[in-house]
Amino acid sequence: MFKIKLFVKKHKAIVSMVLIAGIAIAFYLSYQSAVTHAKQLISVPVTNKYMSAGQIINESDITYMELPAAAVIENIYTEPQDIIGKVVNSYDSLAEKSLFYKALIKPSEEMKDVSLYDLKAGEIAITVNTDIQSSYANSILPGHQIDLYFSGTGIEPNSEDQKEKIVYGELVEAARVLAVYDEAGIKMGQLGVGDAATIVVALSYEDADLVGRAKHFGDVFPVISFESMHGITGNTFYDRARMKDAIYQRTIDLQLRMPAEENHE
């Protein structure tokens, strides 16, 4: 140690030059590394067409472009598995050859867009109120099938006694669940979601009309049965025709518009 101190003391100029040269070399190598990284090209996914709000991103919608690594920032998706199946956010769009910015696409379950409801021809999306009890402790989720029951009052058809009486029973069989939201409008299945408050179901026009009327005279709520879970209809304990009559007795019975093909006959 003493010899080293003595050498440094005698050769200060040489030691200083060596240190300066070492620092310069370190800076040079660091600079070269930065330049090499900036010039390095990586393949990133981009859109191969214009995509509007609500569109689901499929593998066929993706192409690839080589960009300098330094130009790829954290708010851009770089892996296709992180993109496929997601949806272009509401009120946003992606131009052709656009990068997939994280702020512009979302998981489908986070979207609030009626175009994502899987309605079939002749169906209507209608909401039903629920809570922790009637949702079976938040067990009802999109894709399930449920029965809709009514609890309220009505007038018995063709009866001399026109007093209101308690009505309870099944209104609709095997209704398909499209979405479930909590009180804040957050879809069930997401982090931080509360208890179920609203269920959106797909109904035929006739069933939607019946449920809409029933809501005015009592509560419409979901019920799970073996039949609803397996899509079985026509095997109910209740006389649904009498249930319908009991509710329609209290409303103006407007003739529903006939389907278009029948109007041409």
HELIX and SHEET records of a PDB file:
HELIX    1   1 PHE A    2  LYS A   10  1                                   9    
HELIX    2   2 LYS A   12  LYS A   39  1                                  28    
HELIX    3   3 GLU A   59  ASP A   61  5                                   3    
HELIX    4   4 ALA A   69  ALA A   71  5                                   3    
HELIX    5   5 PRO A   80  ASP A   82  5                                   3    
HELIX    6   6 LYS A  102  LEU A  104  5                                   3    
HELIX    7   7 SER A  108  GLU A  110  5                                   3    
HELIX    8   8 VAL A  114  LEU A  116  5                                   3    
HELIX    9   9 TYR A  205  ALA A  214  1                                  10    
HELIX   10  10 PHE A  226  MET A  229  1                                   4    
HELIX   11  11 ARG A  240  TYR A  248  1                                   9    
HELIX   12  12 ALA A  260  ASN A  263  1                                   4    
SHEET    1   A 2 LEU A  41  THR A  47  0                                        
SHEET    2   A 2 ILE A  62  PRO A  68 -1                                        
SHEET    1   B 2 VAL A  87  VAL A  88  0                                        
SHEET    2   B 2 ILE A 105  LYS A 106 -1                                        
SHEET    1   C 5 GLU A 123  ASN A 129  0                                        
SHEET    2   C 5 ALA A 196  SER A 204 -1                                        
SHEET    3   C 5 LYS A 165  ASP A 182 -1                                        
SHEET    4   C 5 GLN A 145  GLY A 154 -1                                        
SHEET    5   C 5 GLY A 218  VAL A 223 -1                                        
END                                                                             
